[in-house]
Every structure is written in C-alpha cells, then in structure tokens.
Amino acid sequence: MVWGVRSQPGVTGGGAAIGASLAPVGDTDADGYQDLAFTSDEADALGSAHSLAGPFEGNRTIDSSGAHLGPVGVGTIPNLVVGNRDLTADDQDDWVVGSAGHDSWGVVWVLNGAATGTQLEDSAAATLLPDHTAANVSRFGASVLLDDFDSDGAADLLATAPQTRAWDEDSTLAGRAFVFLGPLSGQITTADADVTFAGTGSTLGRTADWGDLTGDGIPDLVLGAEYDAAGSTETEGGLYLFDGSLTAPATLSSSDADHRIGLSSASGDLRRTETSTDLSGDGSPDLVVVAASAASHRVWVLDDPLGVPFVSDSSISVVDEDSWFGAPVGDVNHDGVGDIATGGEGTDQAGYVQLFLGPLDGVSTTEDSAGRVDGLERTSTCDAGPDCENYGSYLGYTIGSVGDLDDDMIDDFAASAPHHSLDSTLHGPGVVYLFFGGE
C-alpha cells in the first residue's frame, strides 16, 4: 500500500516502450467494466495504440489488449489516446487515437469500441485529416477532446493543430482548433469542421480542455496558446475561455474568447491544461495548468479562473524542481477533494511519482507530498557506441486519472515507465503502473 493506494505493474510491453499517452476509454466492450488505452513506440519507430479491457486484476501484457491499432508508419508514433464517448452512434463507447506527426501534418482516427484484434489505419470507423486549402494545417491531433459541444445529446470531437499557419502569415504559427459534430464516419477533413477556432497570436491549441468553469452548469472550452503574442508585452502565452455550448456553423478567433488568462515568465511555458474536480476545497471545479521553466515544473491550481489576469496570480500551486509531468488524478483517498500527482526524472533517469492530497492551499513542495514511489535505476553502463540507448525506467513520464478501474467506487490513476526493462539495464519494453485508490 502506498498512501492508501495499492500499485501494481498493470500492463507490460512486449518489445515496445508503452505509456507515452494513456487514458480511460469508457466501457468499449460493453461488459460493465472500464477499459484503458495507451500508445506504444514499437521497433523501428513504428507507433501503435492499444485498448485493454477491464476489470484489472493481476498483471497484463500488451499482447492481451482487446484492440490494437497499427503499426501506423515510421516516425508517426501516436501522441494521444482518448475515449469514453460514443462517436459512431452505435450505443457503445469508442476510442480515439491522434498522431500529430503522421505524414508530416497529422491525423485522428476514431476506432469503433466493438472492434477487437489488430486494426489497420483504413479500418478506422472515421479518419480525420488536415485540409490545406485555407491554411497550412500542421500538428493536427496534438490535442483531442470528446464531448457534446453543442448540447444536442450526441458526442462530438475537437482536434487542434497548434502549428497551423495562414497562407498569408508565413512567419506566424497561429494555430487552429476544429470541432466536428457527431456522429462521425468515413474520411473527414478540417474543411468539413462545423466550428473552427483560429489563433491571432501563436500556437492556439497547444492545449485544450472542456469543463464548467463559470459555474452555470454548462461546460466551457479552454484553448491554450504557448507563445501567444496578444495582450501584455510580458505575456508569453495565454488561455482562452469560450463560455458555454457551441453553435455551428461558426468561425471564431482567439479574440472572440469570453475570458483570457495570461501566461508569463513567472508561470513558465504551457504544457497542459485540465479542468479538475475540486482541489482547493471550495466546492467548485478548478482549472489546472501545468507549466515548465528552466528551474522547475509547476502545477498551478486556479480555484477562481475568471478572477485572475495571469496564471501566476493564483495563490495555489505545486512546485517540483525535478518534475517533467503533473496532473490531477481524481479523489484517490476518497475524502471528497481532488488530488494531484507529479512525476520526474529522479536518480539516473529512474523516475518517480509523488502524490499531493487535497485540499491544496498555498505553495506545496516535495516536502508536502504524501509520499513518493521511485522507478528502477539502470544497473549497467551502455558501451555499444553512440547509438546505444541506456535508460532508467522513466517512471512518471506520463500520469493520468483513469476513473475507477477496479470497480470499488474510488478513483484510480496510472503512471507510465516507458523505458522499464525486465533486467533493468537498457531501453526496455515499458510498464504502465496502476495505482488503485483507497480510503
């Protein structure tokens, strides 16, 4: 038991560095248990993605996955998986794989939840591709959200392309976000998008999130721009909040946002945004912003996102000088308040996971964590030449809330160790560790 949370190496790779991205994907096989999806980097840089059916008891291997997409081509490793929505109108949860580097421009695949076994790219229920007629769309699929964005009862998909340039703006990576109203099928391009958001600064769509931050009972859209040039000259990025459900068709820009929160050198460069359950104990959802600077990563908790002009004005944050990732992980100790986990490099790239229990107040540091789990260090020196890869396990490279995987009504979370090796020596097949919540 760790912090009241029991952990196990839930999924091990079979020659693949797994877990660079992971996510709960609902009940894709309709058996009453939550399922998990994750990406992997296979031999020769061939990427793939896998869904694994619950319940989760004991250790599993990548070969036991219920469905498998790929390999999808050299150098086009999927960068994300999301799910938990029925995008194909078959009354079954589907899962989605994004590969922002695919064919140099990006792609998003919608995979039917009922499908099992190995699926190739052309077997996807829907394939979303960039169209370059109106703009040079690039890094399409960098962020993907699934929800009912227009409040019509059907699930929809939002995909961002943060390195998109308008053809008349050769030097500006303005960024775009595209909303496709469901149900989805066949081949779809960004020209078919029902709602389009265009950046007026730079890299709009670096992050994306959807949740009720205004307290009116209707979710809101938050799009992040890492190097936004709008607003104050001190701002190095920004978060744009669009209030309420979307109306299609529409073409909007970041200047149409209902609220803007600036990023500055004090907050660091934008890495991730996520609307979380209540972390501060005030009874309302919070906006979590993960940012990085040369000195440290910081997880900012905005308990009043509409009341701060800059992210760094928030009084609540978690600072981890050695971290490379941080995320809300649900309420893992079942006390009614959300919690945060961070992961970092640790000793000799072994990696680690730290847990910070809510309610959070002020600035929390490593000394305030509820505890820490360290990954495995490498035990030999790699001496096979310049191409030799020698890693620790990289535990905590990715961390995410995965819902309730063991069916005990308490939130669980997962952390990847993509270079974990069975003999702890060289670049290994990887492990996704599951941390099961408990009181």
C-alpha positions as CSV (number, residue, x, y, z in Angstrom):
1,M,0.0,0.0,0.0
2,V,1.2,3.5,-0.9
3,W,-0.7,6.5,0.6
4,G,-3.7,4.2,0.9
5,V,-3.2,3.4,-2.7
6,R,-2.1,0.0,-3.9
7,S,0.0,-0.2,-7.0
8,Q,0.9,-2.9,-9.5
9,P,2.7,-3.1,-12.8
10,G,-0.7,-3.4,-14.6
11,V,0.5,-3.6,-18.2
12,T,3.9,-4.6,-19.5
13,G,5.2,-4.0,-23.1
14,G,6.2,-6.7,-25.4
15,G,9.2,-5.0,-27.1
16,A,7.5,-1.6,-27.1
17,A,8.0,1.5,-24.9
18,I,4.4,1.8,-23.8
19,G,2.5,4.6,-22.0
20,A,3.7,7.8,-23.6
21,S,0.0,8.6,-23.6
22,L,-2.7,6.8,-21.6
23,A,-6.4,7.4,-20.9
24,P,-9.6,5.7,-19.7
25,V,-11.8,5.0,-22.7
26,G,-15.1,4.0,-21.1
27,D,-16.6,0.6,-21.5
28,T,-15.7,-0.2,-25.1
29,D,-16.7,-3.9,-24.9
30,A,-20.0,-3.2,-23.0
31,D,-19.1,-5.7,-20.3
32,G,-19.8,-3.4,-17.4
33,Y,-16.1,-2.6,-16.6
34,Q,-14.0,0.4,-17.5
35,D,-11.3,0.0,-20.1
36,L,-7.8,1.6,-20.6
37,A,-6.0,2.7,-23.8
38,F,-2.3,3.6,-24.3
39,T,0.2,4.3,-27.0
40,S,3.5,2.5,-27.7
41,D,6.7,3.1,-29.7
42,E,7.5,-0.2,-31.3
43,A,10.7,-1.3,-33.1
44,D,12.0,0.9,-36.0
45,A,9.9,3.8,-34.7
46,L,6.6,2.2,-35.7
47,G,3.9,3.5,-33.5
48,S,0.7,1.8,-32.3
49,A,-2.1,2.1,-29.8
50,H,-3.9,-0.4,-27.7
51,S,-7.1,-0.7,-25.7
52,L,-7.2,-3.1,-22.7
53,A,-10.5,-4.4,-21.3
54,G,-11.2,-4.3,-17.6
55,P,-11.5,-5.4,-14.9
56,F,-7.9,-5.0,-13.9
57,E,-6.7,-7.8,-11.6
58,G,-3.1,-9.0,-11.7
59,N,-0.6,-8.1,-14.3
60,R,-1.3,-8.0,-18.0
61,T,0.8,-7.8,-21.1
62,I,0.4,-5.7,-24.2
63,D,-0.5,-8.9,-26.1
64,S,-3.7,-9.2,-24.1
65,S,-5.1,-5.9,-25.4
66,G,-8.6,-6.1,-26.7
67,A,-7.9,-4.0,-29.8
68,H,-4.8,-2.8,-31.4
69,L,-4.2,-0.1,-34.0
70,G,-1.0,-0.1,-36.0
71,P,1.7,-0.1,-36.7
72,V,0.9,3.3,-38.3
73,G,4.2,4.0,-40.1
74,V,7.8,5.0,-39.4
75,G,8.1,8.1,-37.3
76,T,4.4,8.6,-36.8
77,I,4.0,7.4,-33.2
78,P,0.6,8.2,-31.8
79,N,0.8,11.0,-29.3
80,L,-2.5,10.6,-27.5
81,V,-5.5,8.4,-26.8
82,V,-8.9,9.5,-25.5
83,G,-12.3,7.9,-25.2
84,N,-15.4,7.4,-23.1
85,R,-17.8,8.7,-25.8
86,D,-20.0,7.1,-28.5
87,L,-18.9,8.9,-31.7
88,T,-20.4,6.5,-34.1
89,A,-24.0,6.3,-32.8
90,D,-23.9,2.5,-32.1
91,D,-24.6,2.8,-28.4
92,Q,-21.1,1.7,-27.5
93,D,-18.1,3.8,-26.3
94,D,-15.4,4.4,-28.9
95,W,-11.8,5.4,-28.6
96,V,-9.7,7.9,-30.5
97,V,-6.0,8.0,-31.4
98,G,-4.2,11.1,-32.5
99,S,-0.9,11.2,-34.3
100,A,0.2,14.8,-34.8
101,G,3.3,13.8,-36.7
102,H,1.6,11.4,-39.1
103,D,2.6,12.1,-42.8
104,S,4.2,15.4,-41.5
105,W,0.8,17.0,-40.9
106,G,-1.2,14.8,-38.5
107,V,-4.3,12.6,-38.4
108,V,-7.0,11.5,-35.9
109,W,-8.5,8.0,-36.0
110,V,-11.9,7.1,-34.5
111,L,-11.9,3.4,-33.6
112,N,-15.1,1.5,-33.0
113,G,-15.3,0.2,-29.5
114,A,-16.9,-3.1,-30.6
115,A,-13.9,-3.9,-32.8
116,T,-11.3,-6.4,-31.5
117,G,-7.9,-7.6,-32.7
118,T,-5.5,-5.8,-34.9
119,Q,-6.9,-2.9,-36.9
120,L,-5.1,-1.0,-39.7
121,E,-5.5,2.6,-40.5
122,D,-8.0,2.0,-43.2
123,S,-10.3,0.0,-40.9
124,A,-11.0,3.0,-38.6
125,A,-14.6,4.0,-38.2
126,A,-13.7,7.6,-39.1
127,T,-10.4,9.2,-40.2
128,L,-9.9,12.9,-39.8
129,L,-7.3,14.6,-41.9
130,P,-5.9,18.1,-42.4
131,D,-7.0,20.1,-45.5
132,H,-4.5,22.7,-46.7
133,T,-6.8,24.8,-48.9
134,A,-7.4,27.6,-46.4
135,A,-4.4,27.2,-44.2
136,N,-1.2,25.1,-43.8
137,V,-2.6,22.8,-41.2
138,S,0.1,21.2,-39.1
139,R,0.4,19.1,-36.0
140,F,-3.3,18.1,-36.4
141,G,-4.3,15.9,-33.5
142,A,-1.9,17.5,-30.9
143,S,-4.9,17.7,-28.5
144,V,-8.3,15.9,-28.8
145,L,-11.4,16.3,-26.8
146,L,-14.6,14.3,-26.9
147,D,-17.9,15.7,-25.5
148,D,-21.3,17.1,-26.5
149,F,-20.1,20.5,-27.5
150,D,-23.4,21.8,-29.0
151,S,-25.7,20.2,-26.3
152,D,-27.7,18.2,-28.8
153,G,-27.2,14.8,-27.0
154,A,-24.7,13.4,-29.5
155,A,-20.9,13.1,-28.8
156,D,-18.6,15.4,-30.8
157,L,-14.9,15.7,-31.4
158,L,-12.5,18.6,-31.1
159,A,-8.9,18.4,-32.5
160,T,-6.2,21.0,-32.5
161,A,-3.4,21.9,-34.9
162,P,-1.2,24.3,-33.0
163,Q,1.4,24.8,-35.7
164,T,-1.0,25.8,-38.4
165,R,-0.1,28.9,-40.4
166,A,-2.5,31.0,-42.5
167,W,-1.0,31.2,-46.1
168,D,-0.6,34.9,-45.8
169,E,1.2,34.6,-42.4
170,D,4.3,32.7,-43.3
171,S,6.2,33.6,-40.1
172,T,3.4,33.0,-37.6
173,L,2.3,29.6,-36.2
174,A,-1.2,30.9,-35.4
175,G,-2.7,27.6,-34.6
176,R,-6.2,26.2,-35.2
177,A,-8.9,24.1,-33.4
178,F,-11.6,22.2,-35.2
179,V,-14.9,20.9,-33.9
180,F,-16.6,18.0,-35.7
181,L,-20.2,17.3,-34.7
182,G,-21.1,13.7,-34.3
183,P,-21.9,11.1,-35.3
184,L,-18.7,10.6,-37.3
185,S,-17.9,8.1,-40.1
186,G,-15.7,7.8,-43.2
187,Q,-13.0,10.2,-44.2
188,I,-13.4,13.8,-42.9
189,T,-11.1,16.8,-43.4
190,T,-10.6,20.0,-41.5
191,A,-12.6,21.7,-44.3
192,D,-15.6,19.8,-43.0
193,A,-15.3,21.2,-39.5
194,D,-18.5,22.6,-38.1
195,V,-16.7,25.1,-35.9
196,T,-13.2,26.5,-36.4
197,F,-11.1,28.5,-34.0
198,A,-8.2,30.5,-35.4
199,G,-5.3,31.9,-33.3
200,T,-4.5,35.6,-33.6
201,G,-1.2,35.2,-31.7
202,S,0.6,31.9,-31.9
203,T,0.2,28.2,-31.4
204,L,-3.5,28.2,-30.4
205,G,-4.5,24.7,-29.5
206,R,-1.2,23.8,-27.7
207,T,-3.7,22.5,-25.0
208,A,-7.4,22.1,-24.9
209,D,-9.9,21.3,-22.2
210,W,-13.7,21.3,-21.6
211,G,-15.4,21.8,-18.2
212,D,-17.8,24.1,-16.3
213,L,-15.5,26.9,-15.0
214,T,-18.2,29.6,-14.9
215,G,-20.5,27.8,-12.5
216,D,-23.6,28.0,-14.8
217,G,-23.9,24.2,-15.3
218,I,-22.7,24.4,-18.9
219,P,-19.2,23.3,-19.8
220,D,-16.8,25.8,-21.2
221,L,-13.9,25.4,-23.7
222,V,-10.4,26.4,-22.8
223,L,-7.8,26.6,-25.6
224,G,-4.1,27.3,-24.7
225,A,-1.5,29.1,-26.8
226,E,2.1,28.5,-25.7
227,Y,3.7,31.5,-27.4
228,D,0.7,33.8,-27.7
229,A,1.7,37.4,-28.7
230,A,-1.6,39.1,-27.9
231,G,-2.2,41.3,-24.9
232,S,0.5,42.4,-22.5
233,T,4.1,42.6,-23.7
234,E,5.0,40.5,-20.7
235,T,2.9,37.6,-21.7
236,E,4.5,34.5,-23.3
237,G,1.2,32.6,-23.7
238,G,-2.4,32.6,-22.9
239,L,-5.5,30.6,-22.1
240,Y,-8.7,31.4,-23.9
241,L,-12.1,30.5,-22.4
242,F,-15.2,30.3,-24.6
243,D,-18.3,30.3,-22.4
244,G,-21.0,27.7,-22.9
245,S,-22.0,25.3,-25.7
246,L,-21.0,25.9,-29.3
247,T,-23.3,26.9,-32.1
248,A,-22.5,25.6,-35.6
249,P,-21.5,26.6,-38.2
250,A,-19.1,29.2,-36.9
251,T,-15.6,30.5,-37.4
252,L,-14.1,32.1,-34.3
253,S,-10.8,33.6,-33.3
254,S,-9.0,33.8,-30.0
255,S,-10.1,37.4,-29.9
256,D,-13.7,36.2,-29.6
257,A,-13.0,34.4,-26.3
258,D,-15.1,35.5,-23.3
259,H,-12.1,35.5,-21.0
260,R,-8.3,35.3,-21.3
261,I,-5.7,34.3,-18.7
262,G,-2.1,35.2,-19.5
263,L,1.0,33.2,-19.1
264,S,4.2,34.9,-18.2
265,S,7.8,34.1,-17.3
266,A,6.6,33.8,-13.7
267,S,4.3,30.9,-14.6
268,G,6.5,29.1,-17.2
269,D,5.8,27.7,-20.6
270,L,2.5,26.0,-21.1
271,R,2.4,22.2,-21.1
272,R,-1.1,21.0,-20.1
273,T,-4.5,22.3,-19.0
274,E,-7.2,20.3,-17.4
275,T,-10.5,21.1,-15.6
276,S,-10.4,19.1,-12.4
277,T,-12.7,18.2,-9.6
278,D,-12.4,20.5,-6.6
279,L,-8.7,20.6,-5.4
280,S,-8.9,23.6,-3.1
281,G,-11.9,22.5,-1.0
282,D,-14.2,25.4,-2.0
283,G,-16.8,23.1,-3.6
284,S,-16.3,24.2,-7.3
285,P,-14.2,22.8,-10.2
286,D,-10.7,24.2,-10.6
287,L,-8.6,24.8,-13.7
288,V,-5.2,23.0,-13.5
289,V,-2.3,24.5,-15.6
290,V,1.0,22.6,-15.9
291,A,3.9,24.9,-16.9
292,A,7.6,24.5,-17.2
293,S,10.6,26.8,-16.7
294,A,14.3,26.2,-16.7
295,A,14.2,25.7,-12.9
296,S,11.2,23.6,-12.4
297,H,7.7,22.4,-13.4
298,R,4.8,23.9,-11.6
299,V,1.2,22.7,-11.4
300,W,-1.0,25.8,-11.0
301,V,-4.4,25.4,-9.4
302,L,-6.8,28.2,-10.4
303,D,-9.7,28.0,-8.0
304,D,-11.1,31.2,-9.5
305,P,-10.0,31.2,-13.1
306,L,-12.2,34.2,-14.0
307,G,-10.7,36.3,-11.3
308,V,-7.0,36.2,-12.3
309,P,-5.4,38.0,-15.2
310,F,-2.4,35.8,-15.2
311,V,-1.9,32.1,-14.2
312,S,0.9,33.1,-11.9
313,D,-1.6,35.2,-9.9
314,S,-3.0,32.0,-8.5
315,S,-2.1,31.5,-4.8
316,I,-2.3,27.7,-5.1
317,S,0.4,25.6,-6.8
318,V,2.6,22.5,-6.6
319,V,6.3,23.0,-7.3
320,D,8.5,20.1,-8.2
321,E,12.0,21.2,-9.3
322,D,12.8,17.8,-10.8
323,S,9.4,17.1,-12.4
324,W,8.5,16.6,-16.0
325,F,4.8,15.9,-15.6
326,G,1.9,16.7,-13.3
327,A,-1.8,16.0,-13.4
328,P,-5.0,15.9,-11.3
329,V,-5.7,12.2,-10.5
330,G,-9.2,12.4,-9.1
331,D,-10.1,11.8,-5.4
332,V,-7.8,8.8,-4.8
333,N,-8.2,8.8,-1.0
334,H,-12.0,9.2,-1.2
335,D,-12.2,12.3,1.1
336,G,-14.4,14.4,-1.2
337,V,-11.5,16.6,-2.5
338,G,-9.3,16.0,-5.6
339,D,-5.6,15.2,-5.5
340,I,-2.5,15.8,-7.8
341,A,0.4,13.6,-8.8
342,T,3.7,14.6,-10.3
343,G,6.4,12.6,-12.0
344,G,10.1,13.4,-12.5
345,E,13.5,12.2,-13.6
346,G,14.8,11.1,-10.3
347,T,18.2,9.4,-9.9
348,D,19.8,8.1,-13.1
349,Q,16.5,8.6,-15.0
350,A,14.8,6.1,-12.8
351,G,11.8,8.4,-12.5
352,Y,9.3,8.8,-9.6
353,V,5.7,9.5,-8.8
354,Q,4.7,11.9,-5.9
355,L,1.2,12.4,-4.6
356,F,-0.2,15.6,-3.2
357,L,-3.5,15.2,-1.3
358,G,-6.2,17.9,-1.4
359,P,-7.4,20.3,-0.3
360,L,-4.4,22.3,-1.6
361,D,-3.6,25.7,-0.3
362,G,-0.6,28.0,-0.9
363,V,2.6,26.6,-2.5
364,S,3.2,22.9,-2.0
365,T,6.7,21.4,-2.5
366,T,8.2,17.9,-2.4
367,E,8.3,18.1,1.4
368,D,4.5,18.5,1.4
369,S,3.8,15.3,-0.6
370,A,2.0,12.4,0.9
371,G,4.7,10.1,-0.4
372,R,6.8,9.0,-3.3
373,V,7.5,5.9,-5.4
374,D,10.8,5.6,-7.2
375,G,11.4,3.8,-10.5
376,L,14.1,1.4,-11.3
377,E,17.6,2.7,-12.0
378,R,19.8,1.3,-14.8
379,T,22.3,-1.1,-13.4
380,S,24.9,-1.3,-16.2
381,T,26.8,1.1,-18.4
382,C,25.8,1.3,-22.1
383,D,29.0,0.9,-24.1
384,A,27.8,-0.2,-27.5
385,G,28.6,3.1,-29.3
386,P,26.9,6.4,-30.0
387,D,23.6,4.7,-30.8
388,C,23.4,2.7,-27.6
389,E,20.3,3.6,-25.5
390,N,20.7,3.4,-21.7
391,Y,17.8,4.5,-19.6
392,G,16.3,4.1,-16.2
393,S,12.6,3.2,-16.2
394,Y,11.4,6.8,-16.5
395,L,8.5,6.2,-14.0
396,G,6.1,9.1,-14.0
397,Y,6.8,10.1,-17.7
398,T,3.0,10.3,-18.1
399,I,0.4,10.4,-15.3
400,G,-3.3,10.4,-15.6
401,S,-6.6,9.8,-13.9
402,V,-8.2,6.6,-15.2
403,G,-11.5,6.6,-13.4
404,D,-12.5,3.5,-11.4
405,L,-10.7,0.5,-12.9
406,D,-11.2,-2.0,-10.0
407,D,-14.9,-1.2,-9.6
408,D,-14.7,-0.1,-5.9
409,M,-16.3,3.3,-6.5
410,I,-12.9,5.1,-5.7
411,D,-10.8,6.9,-8.3
412,D,-7.6,5.3,-9.6
413,F,-4.7,6.6,-11.6
414,A,-1.9,5.3,-13.8
415,A,1.7,6.2,-14.4
416,S,3.9,5.0,-17.2
417,A,7.5,3.9,-17.1
418,P,8.1,3.7,-20.8
419,H,11.8,2.5,-20.6
420,H,11.3,0.0,-17.8
421,S,13.4,-3.1,-18.6
422,L,12.9,-6.6,-17.3
423,D,16.7,-6.7,-16.5
424,S,16.9,-3.0,-15.6
425,T,19.8,-2.5,-18.0
426,L,18.9,-1.0,-21.3
427,H,15.9,0.6,-23.1
428,G,13.1,-1.8,-22.2
429,P,9.6,-2.6,-23.2
430,G,7.9,-0.3,-20.7
431,V,5.3,-0.7,-18.0
432,V,2.1,1.1,-17.1
433,Y,1.6,1.1,-13.3
434,L,-1.9,1.2,-11.9
435,F,-2.4,2.9,-8.6
436,F,-5.8,1.9,-7.1
437,G,-7.4,4.4,-4.8
438,G,-8.4,3.6,-1.2
439,E,-9.6,5.3,2.0
